[in-house]
Amino acid sequence: MPLLGLLYFVNYLDRVNIGFAGPNGMNRELGLTATVFGLASGVFFVGYLLLEVPSNLALHRFGARRWITRILVSWGLVATAMAFTPNATVLIVLRFLLGVAEAGFFPGIILYLTFWFPAEFRARAVGWFMVAVPISTAVGSTVSGLIIAGGDGLFGLSGWRVMFLVEGIPAILLGLVTLRFLSDRPDQARWLPDDERDWLRARLDAEAAEVQAAGHWPLRRALTHPRMLALAFVYFGISYGLYALGFFLPTIVAGFEQQFGTRLDITGRGLVTAVPYVVAAVAMVLWSRAADRAATRPAQRFLDGPAGRRWWTALPMIVGGLAIPVALYLRDPWSAMAAVTVCAAGVCAALPTFWPLPSQFLTGAAAAGGIALVNSLGNVSGFAAPYLTGGLADLTGSQRAGLWVVGVTMVVAALVALAVGRSVHRGAGAGTAG
């Protein structure tokens, strides 16, 4: 888990560090409007969408160790090349290629965790893995600010170019570590005692048999069933909030100077941007642990039992969706950042409790394809959120309209989560695949 968390830390940082580069010299040097910046930020997800499912099926066939190594090295090379971007067109092309290179990493790890963790531990396992998202943004915002400020002029490059260079190289090095140390399945883990390996394998096999008995989902059905599209929309709503904050929070913090008269240097902006994500990291771990414990209790409240998992996803989405528009109308930076922090905590808490839902009725190749489909369609928000938010900022002259869209999208997706989560539980309980 520490290795997987480190991989995702570097992965997510390379995905969103354009958000730190933009307001700290890149937009000015390359002549980017808010709309073009949003396009460059979001085009990453076009390549991601096209290759998520094939990549996850390849991981299922060739094994996580080799396939994740391939992903790490290829995305590290593209991320490093962004340091030498001469214009907006090349930036957009490289962001597209970054998505192509990285496709399959996240759903591959989600699938990989189902090979290792029984259902009652899965949300907290996903939580420990995904805590890299707020940590990478919190630590990454500070580190990126320091690199941009301290690296300006190094090798004759602007600070934001040095940041891309320094933050791209670790992915390549970690690819070599992954090839050496990652075990594909418990059967291959020499570091596990024999009795623990046998217990874990028996437990996971029994769970897979239960899912199969409830109704086998072939790969084709996992890629076409309306339930999967509904799950994809729920993840779209969660990710919409995540990426809107990730790409535009540095810009919003920079705007405090004009809105509230707050004076911050690059490092100070990075530290302020980190605060919501520090809180969100704690909320993610605690919420996912509580969700797993509730799932094993007899159903006495709407939060208890397997059917209660949908509420553990929907409630933080509703709180986060309501908080983000409120932040836009507060009159001082402290209360505005408090509302943004609540939003970040809501978004991050919903992530680990969402991903156990597909594994309640999918196994094998169907799980590989279905999880990748949900992730790829949901991550269309990674294109829509920055592009639409940037476009509305250019059109209206403020961030308000775009972030209202974020809030509404999250609340609607939460309502869908309640409906589809009930459908998942009923289908499993009835012993059908419907």
Sequence and secondary structure as in RCSB ss.txt:
>XXXX:A:sequence
MPLLGLLYFVNYLDRVNIGFAGPNGMNRELGLTATVFGLASGVFFVGYLLLEVPSNLALHRFGARRWITRILVSW
GLVATAMAFTPNATVLIVLRFLLGVAEAGFFPGIILYLTFWFPAEFRARAVGWFMVAVPISTAVGSTVSGLIIAG
GDGLFGLSGWRVMFLVEGIPAILLGLVTLRFLSDRPDQARWLPDDERDWLRARLDAEAAEVQAAGHWPLRRALTH
PRMLALAFVYFGISYGLYALGFFLPTIVAGFEQQFGTRLDITGRGLVTAVPYVVAAVAMVLWSRAADRAATRPAQ
RFLDGPAGRRWWTALPMIVGGLAIPVALYLRDPWSAMAAVTVCAAGVCAALPTFWPLPSQFLTGAAAAGGIALVN
SLGNVSGFAAPYLTGGLADLTGSQRAGLWVVGVTMVVAALVALAVGRSVHRGAGAGTAG
>XXXX:A:secstr
 HHHHHHHHHHHHHHHTHHHHGGGTHHHHHT  HHHHHHHHHTHHHHHHHHHHHHHHHHHHH HHHHHHHHHHHH
HHHHHHGGG  SHHHHHHHHHHHHHHHTTHHHHHHHHHHTTS HHHHHHHHHHHHTHHHHHHHHHHHHHHHHHHH
HTTGGG  HHHHHHHHHHHHHHHHHHHHHHH  SSGGG TTS HHHHHHHHHHHHHHHHHHHHT    HHHHHH 
HHHHHHHHHHHHHHHHHHHHHHHHHHHHHHHHHHH     HHHHHHHHHHHHHHHHHHHHHHHHHHHHHHTS SS
STTSTGGGHHHHHHHHHHHHHHHHHHHTT SSHHHHHHHHHHHHHHHHHHHHHHTTTGGGT  HHHHHHHHHHHH
HHHTHHHHHHHHHHHHHHHHHSSSHHHHHHHHHHHHHHHHHHHHHHHHHHHHHHTTS  
